[in-house]
Amino acid sequence: MVLPYIFFISGLVLVILMLTKRMEERRKSNIFLLKWISRGEERSRELHHEAVRLYSLGKERAHFFVMKQLPRYSKSSVNKTLARFEENMQKHLERLRDSHLLKKQDGISEFFKSMSEVEKGNGEINEDIYIQAEPPIVPKPKQVRKPVGKKLKVEQFVETE
């Protein structure tokens, strides 16, 4: 439905342009419509050149950032992350329970050496090693506030038979 209107309008514009160009040639003077079109074309050419300049500038900056800056920053970030990860792992490994029993000497950990001696009957089981856990701390119950308001008198009713 819209397509025939667009076709008709574009044909009409072409006819008007042809007529104004013919009038300009006969009068040997510039007509405002053609001046306006030529100025608009010059302005659009200037805008196009500015856009191309900005595009090439942005492309160079993006290429520099992606090829030079980004790898350097990413390497730095990865190195910092790995260093922090190693520090945290060392902290957690030191906190392991009974870690002194698990440290290796002669290729076998102390824990497994003591276990093998206990199984053979040569070792002894020390009950003192195991520490009893303290009873859990129970928080005190919160005190419930009594509602504050007007005190009402309450009368006792006595039932009589």
MDAnalysis code that builds the backbone (N, CA, C; Angstrom):
import MDAnalysis as mda
import numpy as np

u = mda.Universe.empty(483, n_residues=161, atom_resindex=np.repeat(np.arange(161), 3), trajectory=True)
u.add_TopologyAttr("name", ["N", "CA", "C"] * 161)
u.add_TopologyAttr("resid", np.arange(1, 162))
u.add_TopologyAttr("resname", ["MET", "VAL", "LEU", "PRO", "TYR", "ILE", "PHE", "PHE", "ILE", "SER", "GLY", "LEU", "VAL", "LEU", "VAL", "ILE", "LEU", "MET", "LEU", "THR", "LYS", "ARG", "MET", "GLU", "GLU", "ARG", "ARG", "LYS", "SER", "ASN", "ILE", "PHE", "LEU", "LEU", "LYS", "TRP", "ILE", "SER", "ARG", "GLY", "GLU", "GLU", "ARG", "SER", "ARG", "GLU", "LEU", "HIS", "HIS", "GLU", "ALA", "VAL", "ARG", "LEU", "TYR", "SER", "LEU", "GLY", "LYS", "GLU", "ARG", "ALA", "HIS", "PHE", "PHE", "VAL", "MET", "LYS", "GLN", "LEU", "PRO", "ARG", "TYR", "SER", "LYS", "SER", "SER", "VAL", "ASN", "LYS", "THR", "LEU", "ALA", "ARG", "PHE", "GLU", "GLU", "ASN", "MET", "GLN", "LYS", "HIS", "LEU", "GLU", "ARG", "LEU", "ARG", "ASP", "SER", "HIS", "LEU", "LEU", "LYS", "LYS", "GLN", "ASP", "GLY", "ILE", "SER", "GLU", "PHE", "PHE", "LYS", "SER", "MET", "SER", "GLU", "VAL", "GLU", "LYS", "GLY", "ASN", "GLY", "GLU", "ILE", "ASN", "GLU", "ASP", "ILE", "TYR", "ILE", "GLN", "ALA", "GLU", "PRO", "PRO", "ILE", "VAL", "PRO", "LYS", "PRO", "LYS", "GLN", "VAL", "ARG", "LYS", "PRO", "VAL", "GLY", "LYS", "LYS", "LEU", "LYS", "VAL", "GLU", "GLN", "PHE", "VAL", "GLU", "THR", "GLU"])
u.atoms.positions = np.array([
    [0.825, -1.187, 0.000],
    [0.000, 0.000, 0.000],
    [0.873, 1.256, 0.000],
    [1.948, 1.250, 0.773],
    [2.813, 2.417, 0.888],
    [3.764, 2.498, -0.305],
    [4.135, 1.357, -0.844],
    [5.111, 1.306, -1.931],
    [4.706, 2.136, -3.156],
    [3.469, 2.094, -3.618],
    [3.104, 2.944, -4.772],
    [3.238, 4.438, -4.459],
    [2.942, 4.848, -3.222],
    [3.078, 6.264, -2.857],
    [4.538, 6.694, -2.893],
    [5.406, 5.848, -2.364],
    [6.833, 6.167, -2.372],
    [7.338, 6.263, -3.808],
    [6.909, 5.340, -4.652],
    [7.318, 5.366, -6.061],
    [6.827, 6.653, -6.727],
    [5.595, 7.035, -6.477],
    [5.038, 8.244, -7.074],
    [5.785, 9.491, -6.605],
    [6.075, 9.574, -5.304],
    [6.769, 10.747, -4.758],
    [8.184, 10.839, -5.315],
    [8.909, 9.723, -5.400],
    [10.275, 9.763, -5.937],
    [10.262, 10.170, -7.407],
    [9.296, 9.713, -8.177],
    [9.180, 10.151, -9.579],
    [8.913, 11.633, -9.671],
    [8.036, 12.153, -8.812],
    [7.719, 13.577, -8.799],
    [8.957, 14.412, -8.462],
    [9.766, 13.973, -7.516],
    [10.985, 14.690, -7.141],
    [11.958, 14.709, -8.315],
    [12.079, 13.613, -9.044],
    [12.963, 13.579, -10.205],
    [12.505, 14.561, -11.283],
    [11.211, 14.629, -11.503],
    [10.670, 15.559, -12.493],
    [10.960, 16.996, -12.072],
    [10.767, 17.321, -10.793],
    [11.025, 18.679, -10.294],
    [12.502, 19.023, -10.447],
    [13.397, 18.112, -10.142],
    [14.831, 18.365, -10.297],
    [15.199, 18.615, -11.760],
    [14.648, 17.834, -12.656],
    [14.940, 18.030, -14.082],
    [14.451, 19.397, -14.561],
    [13.247, 19.794, -14.101],
    [12.706, 21.092, -14.510],
    [13.547, 22.242, -13.958],
    [13.967, 22.158, -12.687],
    [14.781, 23.237, -12.119],
    [16.137, 23.321, -12.800],
    [16.732, 22.210, -13.166],
    [18.016, 22.223, -13.864],
    [17.860, 22.869, -15.244],
    [16.768, 22.584, -15.953],
    [16.529, 23.181, -17.263],
    [16.326, 24.691, -17.120],
    [15.588, 25.101, -16.052],
    [15.360, 26.539, -15.836],
    [16.692, 27.241, -15.532],
    [17.561, 26.576, -14.778],
    [18.848, 27.171, -14.445],
    [19.703, 27.364, -15.698],
    [19.675, 26.419, -16.614],
    [20.452, 26.532, -17.842],
    [19.925, 27.653, -18.736],
    [18.602, 27.838, -18.813],
    [18.019, 28.874, -19.663],
    [18.273, 30.271, -19.095],
    [18.134, 30.453, -17.765],
    [18.278, 31.773, -17.149],
    [19.739, 32.134, -16.888],
    [20.607, 31.180, -16.888],
    [22.025, 31.382, -16.579],
    [22.236, 31.925, -15.160],
    [21.364, 31.542, -14.250],
    [21.478, 31.953, -12.844],
    [21.149, 30.746, -11.962],
    [21.609, 30.833, -10.718],
    [21.380, 29.727, -9.779],
    [19.981, 29.816, -9.182],
    [19.368, 28.678, -9.053],
    [18.046, 28.595, -8.437],
    [18.252, 28.092, -7.001],
    [17.424, 28.638, -6.082],
    [17.619, 28.335, -4.650],
    [17.559, 26.849, -4.355],
    [16.716, 26.106, -5.036],
    [16.570, 24.673, -4.768],
    [17.881, 23.941, -5.067],
    [18.497, 24.260, -6.194],
    [19.753, 23.598, -6.542],
    [20.901, 24.067, -5.657],
    [20.884, 25.362, -5.249],
    [21.888, 25.842, -4.284],
    [21.769, 25.072, -2.977],
    [20.533, 24.899, -2.550],
    [20.274, 24.195, -1.287],
    [20.757, 22.750, -1.379],
    [20.510, 22.099, -2.497],
    [20.933, 20.711, -2.690],
    [22.460, 20.620, -2.719],
    [23.126, 21.561, -3.434],
    [24.594, 21.504, -3.511],
    [25.232, 21.794, -2.152],
    [24.677, 22.715, -1.390],
    [25.208, 22.985, -0.040],
    [25.018, 21.769, 0.876],
    [23.864, 21.150, 0.785],
    [23.621, 19.940, 1.587],
    [24.574, 18.824, 1.216],
    [24.885, 18.708, -0.088],
    [25.806, 17.673, -0.539],
    [27.222, 17.954, -0.026],
    [27.631, 19.232, -0.041],
    [28.952, 19.595, 0.494],
    [29.033, 19.301, 1.988],
    [27.970, 19.651, 2.684],
    [27.946, 19.406, 4.140],
    [27.978, 17.900, 4.441],
    [27.224, 17.131, 3.678],
    [27.220, 15.681, 3.915],
    [28.591, 15.075, 3.598],
    [29.299, 15.613, 2.581],
    [30.646, 15.140, 2.260],
    [31.606, 15.452, 3.404],
    [31.492, 16.657, 3.976],
    [32.341, 17.009, 5.119],
    [32.071, 16.094, 6.316],
    [30.797, 15.838, 6.584],
    [30.448, 14.935, 7.695],
    [30.977, 13.532, 7.441],
    [30.904, 13.087, 6.190],
    [31.402, 11.759, 5.852],
    [32.907, 11.673, 6.081],
    [33.649, 12.701, 5.651],
    [35.098, 12.700, 5.860],
    [35.450, 12.727, 7.354],
    [34.695, 13.485, 8.125],
    [34.932, 13.531, 9.579],
    [34.651, 12.171, 10.214],
    [33.573, 11.518, 9.765],
    [33.240, 10.191, 10.305],
    [34.324, 9.179, 9.948],
    [34.836, 9.228, 8.724],
    [35.906, 8.307, 8.316],
    [37.167, 8.559, 9.142],
    [37.482, 9.831, 9.408],
    [38.656, 10.165, 10.215],
    [38.511, 9.620, 11.638],
    [37.319, 9.845, 12.229],
    [37.086, 9.342, 13.584],
    [37.102, 7.812, 13.628],
    [36.578, 7.184, 12.597],
    [36.588, 5.717, 12.537],
    [38.017, 5.183, 12.496],
    [38.861, 5.784, 11.633],
    [40.238, 5.293, 11.526],
    [41.008, 5.545, 12.824],
    [40.760, 6.699, 13.465],
    [41.409, 6.991, 14.745],
    [40.988, 5.978, 15.811],
    [39.685, 5.730, 15.884],
    [39.184, 4.760, 16.867],
    [39.696, 3.362, 16.587],
    [39.809, 3.011, 15.302],
    [40.316, 1.690, 14.939],
    [41.768, 1.532, 15.374],
    [42.588, 2.570, 15.171],
    [43.990, 2.509, 15.598],
    [44.103, 2.378, 17.114],
    [43.301, 3.170, 17.826],
    [43.354, 3.108, 19.293],
    [42.903, 1.739, 19.804],
    [41.832, 1.201, 19.213],
    [41.345, -0.112, 19.636],
    [42.379, -1.194, 19.332],
    [43.011, -1.111, 18.178],
    [44.047, -2.093, 17.815],
    [45.215, -2.017, 18.796],
    [45.634, -0.811, 19.133],
    [46.721, -0.637, 20.094],
    [46.342, -1.215, 21.453],
    [45.115, -0.945, 21.899],
    [44.678, -1.442, 23.202],
    [44.611, -2.962, 23.213],
    [44.016, -3.537, 22.165],
    [43.831, -4.991, 22.143],
    [45.156, -5.719, 21.960],
    [46.031, -5.192, 21.102],
    [47.265, -5.909, 20.799],
    [48.401, -5.614, 21.786],
    [48.418, -4.437, 22.384],
    [49.540, -4.069, 23.258],
    [49.162, -4.005, 24.734],
    [48.117, -3.242, 25.044],
    [47.779, -2.989, 26.445],
    [47.098, -4.186, 27.105],
    [46.119, -4.762, 26.439],
    [45.336, -5.836, 27.048],
    [46.181, -7.047, 27.448],
    [47.098, -7.525, 26.581],
    [47.928, -8.657, 27.031],
    [48.777, -8.327, 28.257],
    [49.311, -7.100, 28.297],
    [50.137, -6.726, 29.446],
    [49.310, -6.683, 30.724],
    [48.131, -6.060, 30.655],
    [47.267, -6.001, 31.837],
    [46.789, -7.385, 32.247],
    [46.460, -8.226, 31.279],
    [45.971, -9.559, 31.628],
    [47.070, -10.401, 32.266],
    [48.303, -10.304, 31.747],
    [49.411, -11.045, 32.366],
    [49.628, -10.587, 33.803],
    [49.588, -9.288, 34.006],
    [49.768, -8.739, 35.345],
    [48.667, -9.240, 36.275],
    [47.424, -9.203, 35.792],
    [46.303, -9.653, 36.623],
    [46.403, -11.136, 36.936],
    [46.786, -11.936, 35.949],
    [46.917, -13.383, 36.172],
    [48.023, -13.659, 37.179],
    [49.143, -12.969, 37.058],
    [50.242, -13.183, 38.008],
    [49.835, -12.807, 39.423],
    [49.141, -11.673, 39.563],
    [48.682, -11.266, 40.895],
    [47.689, -12.272, 41.458],
    [46.781, -12.756, 40.607],
    [45.781, -13.722, 41.057],
    [46.435, -15.025, 41.487],
    [47.398, -15.495, 40.711],
    [48.087, -16.736, 41.074],
    [48.876, -16.582, 42.368],
    [49.519, -15.438, 42.551],
    [50.271, -15.212, 43.782],
    [49.340, -15.208, 44.992],
    [48.196, -14.535, 44.863],
    [47.235, -14.498, 45.960],
    [46.658, -15.892, 46.232],
    [46.420, -16.653, 45.169],
    [45.906, -18.011, 45.323],
    [46.904, -18.884, 46.066],
    [48.182, -18.769, 45.708],
    [49.206, -19.553, 46.392],
    [49.296, -19.179, 47.869],
    [49.226, -17.883, 48.171],
    [49.260, -17.448, 49.572],
    [48.086, -18.021, 50.355],
    [46.907, -17.957, 49.776],
    [45.719, -18.485, 50.461],
    [45.814, -19.998, 50.633],
    [46.342, -20.691, 49.635],
    [46.491, -22.145, 49.763],
    [47.472, -22.484, 50.877],
    [48.562, -21.731, 50.986],
    [49.521, -21.980, 52.053],
    [48.886, -21.766, 53.424],
    [48.079, -20.707, 53.540],
    [47.398, -20.451, 54.814],
    [46.470, -21.599, 55.165],
    [45.704, -22.068, 54.173],
    [44.754, -23.143, 54.454],
    [45.461, -24.464, 54.732],
    [46.552, -24.724, 54.061],
    [47.286, -25.969, 54.320],
    [47.892, -25.967, 55.716],
    [48.328, -24.808, 56.198],
    [48.890, -24.722, 57.540],
    [47.820, -24.926, 58.605],
    [46.593, -24.583, 58.272],
    [45.515, -24.698, 59.261],
    [44.926, -26.103, 59.349],
    [45.372, -26.991, 58.493],
    [44.797, -28.335, 58.529],
    [44.988, -28.958, 59.910],
    [43.993, -29.672, 60.334],
    [44.062, -30.309, 61.649],
    [45.053, -31.458, 61.595],
    [45.874, -31.561, 62.588],
    [46.897, -32.591, 62.699],
    [47.849, -32.557, 61.509],
    [48.172, -31.394, 61.051],
    [49.059, -31.303, 59.897],
    [50.479, -31.752, 60.246],
    [50.847, -31.663, 61.514],
    [52.186, -32.124, 61.900],
    [52.301, -33.635, 61.739],
    [51.176, -34.368, 61.824],
    [51.194, -35.814, 61.618],
    [51.284, -36.167, 60.138],
    [50.850, -35.257, 59.275],
    [50.804, -35.561, 57.852],
    [52.056, -35.112, 57.098],
    [52.990, -34.434, 57.768],
    [54.200, -33.987, 57.085],
    [55.064, -35.199, 56.754],
    [55.639, -35.170, 55.576],
    [56.375, -36.344, 55.095],
    [57.820, -36.347, 55.608],
    [58.251, -37.544, 56.003],
    [59.647, -37.796, 56.330],
    [59.954, -39.179, 55.770],
    [61.048, -39.300, 55.083],
    [61.459, -40.567, 54.462],
    [60.441, -41.052, 53.424],
    [59.723, -40.183, 52.817],
    [58.816, -40.562, 51.741],
    [57.439, -41.017, 52.211],
    [57.258, -41.319, 53.496],
    [55.963, -41.752, 54.017],
    [55.573, -40.776, 55.119],
    [54.311, -40.425, 55.164],
    [53.897, -39.465, 56.178],
    [53.924, -40.105, 57.558],
    [54.108, -39.289, 58.562],
    [54.165, -39.747, 59.951],
    [52.855, -40.409, 60.356],
    [51.775, -39.903, 59.833],
    [50.468, -40.445, 60.184],
    [50.371, -41.905, 59.760],
    [50.792, -42.190, 58.512],
    [50.694, -43.561, 58.026],
    [51.719, -44.464, 58.703],
    [52.877, -43.929, 59.090],
    [53.851, -44.731, 59.835],
    [53.271, -45.163, 61.179],
    [52.661, -44.199, 61.877],
    [52.099, -44.533, 63.181],
    [50.923, -45.492, 63.033],
    [50.157, -45.365, 61.957],
    [49.043, -46.285, 61.737],
    [49.551, -47.697, 61.486],
    [50.626, -47.835, 60.713],
    [51.155, -49.172, 60.432],
    [51.702, -49.803, 61.712],
    [52.338, -49.022, 62.579],
    [52.859, -49.566, 63.834],
    [51.727, -50.006, 64.746],
    [50.607, -49.254, 64.756],
    [49.467, -49.634, 65.592],
    [48.863, -50.927, 65.079],
    [48.775, -51.077, 63.744],
    [48.188, -52.296, 63.191],
    [49.071, -53.515, 63.463],
    [50.396, -53.317, 63.479],
    [51.298, -54.426, 63.759],
    [51.301, -54.791, 65.244],
    [50.877, -53.885, 66.064],
    [50.884, -54.142, 67.495],
    [52.085, -53.539, 68.179],
    [52.966, -52.899, 67.432],
    [54.175, -52.333, 68.024],
    [53.924, -50.957, 68.633],
    [52.967, -50.261, 68.086],
    [52.740, -48.897, 68.541],
    [51.761, -48.858, 69.695],
    [51.530, -47.706, 70.188],
    [50.573, -47.557, 71.282],
    [49.621, -46.430, 70.929],
    [48.451, -46.530, 71.438],
    [47.441, -45.518, 71.186],
    [47.404, -44.593, 72.387],
    [47.638, -43.349, 72.148],
    [47.592, -42.360, 73.210],
    [46.224, -41.694, 73.181],
    [45.524, -41.844, 74.259],
    [44.209, -41.213, 74.353],
    [44.337, -39.720, 74.616],
    [45.521, -39.295, 75.062],
    [45.709, -37.890, 75.371],
    [45.732, -37.013, 74.108],
    [45.981, -37.621, 72.969],
    [46.076, -36.855, 71.720],
    [44.735, -36.227, 71.377],
    [43.691, -36.963, 71.625],
    [42.370, -36.477, 71.260],
    [41.886, -35.464, 72.283],
    [41.559, -34.309, 71.833],
    [41.103, -33.236, 72.714],
    [39.585, -33.203, 72.667],
    [39.011, -33.180, 73.837],
    [37.559, -33.118, 73.870],
    [37.116, -31.698, 73.530],
    [36.088, -31.655, 72.748],
    [35.577, -30.345, 72.336],
    [34.817, -29.718, 73.492],
    [34.915, -28.414, 73.580],
    [34.186, -27.693, 74.615],
    [32.701, -27.700, 74.260],
    [31.863, -27.659, 75.290],
    [30.433, -27.648, 74.981],
    [30.092, -26.375, 74.198],
    [29.159, -26.496, 73.297],
    [28.814, -25.317, 72.486],
    [28.242, -24.201, 73.349],
    [28.530, -23.004, 72.963],
    [28.045, -21.836, 73.692],
    [26.630, -21.550, 73.234],
    [25.732, -21.581, 74.186],
    [24.324, -21.328, 73.873],
    [24.044, -19.860, 74.162],
    [23.525, -19.138, 73.198],
    [23.243, -17.720, 73.453],
    [22.107, -17.565, 74.460],
    [22.190, -16.490, 75.216],
    [21.150, -16.228, 76.198],
    [19.860, -15.869, 75.484],
    [18.749, -16.354, 76.048],
    [17.482, -15.996, 75.390],
    [17.208, -14.502, 75.560],
    [16.590, -13.947, 74.550],
    [16.272, -12.525, 74.615],
    [15.145, -12.293, 75.607],
    [15.280, -11.191, 76.333],
    [14.235, -10.865, 77.284],
    [13.064, -10.250, 76.529],
    [11.894, -10.768, 76.857],
    [10.694, -10.273, 76.196],
    [10.201, -9.057, 76.959],
    [10.001, -7.989, 76.236],
    [9.509, -6.772, 76.885],
    [8.027, -6.887, 77.116],
    [7.632, -6.429, 78.280],
    [6.215, -6.434, 78.592],
    [5.569, -5.240, 77.911],
    [4.374, -5.437, 77.372],
    [3.723, -4.310, 76.695],
    [3.380, -3.210, 77.706],
    [3.613, -2.009, 77.289],
    [3.334, -0.862, 78.135],
    [2.020, -0.251, 77.660],
    [1.145, -0.027, 78.564],
    [-0.147, 0.558, 78.190],
    [-0.934, 0.875, 79.451],
    [-2.172, 1.236, 79.277],
    [-3.012, 1.529, 80.440],
    [-3.332, 0.243, 81.175],
    [-3.272, 0.339, 82.492],
    [-3.614, -0.817, 83.299],
    [-5.119, -0.776, 83.570],
    [-5.730, -1.860, 83.302],
    [-7.166, -1.951, 83.517],
    [-7.440, -2.685, 84.825],
    [-8.458, -2.256, 85.494],
    [-8.840, -2.933, 86.733],
    [-9.635, -4.163, 86.375],
    [-9.270, -5.223, 87.031],
    [-9.965, -6.475, 86.782],
    [-10.706, -6.836, 88.068],
    [-11.992, -7.036, 87.947],
    [-12.787, -7.429, 89.104],
    [-13.057, -8.907, 89.039],
    [-13.041, -9.485, 90.206],
    [-13.298, -10.917, 90.273],
    [-14.796, -11.137, 90.443],
    [-15.263, -12.018, 89.688],
    [-16.683, -12.380, 89.801],
    [-16.764, -13.711, 90.563],
    [-17.555, -13.696, 91.550],
    [-17.732, -14.875, 92.350],
    [-19.093, -15.488, 92.007],
    [-19.058, -16.725, 91.706],
    [-20.338, -17.385, 91.371],
    [-20.989, -17.881, 92.662],
    [-22.226, -17.580, 92.740],
    [-22.977, -18.067, 93.918],
    [-24.034, -19.029, 93.447],
    [-24.299, -19.999, 94.252],
    [-25.285, -20.991, 93.873],
    [-26.604, -20.759, 94.522],
])
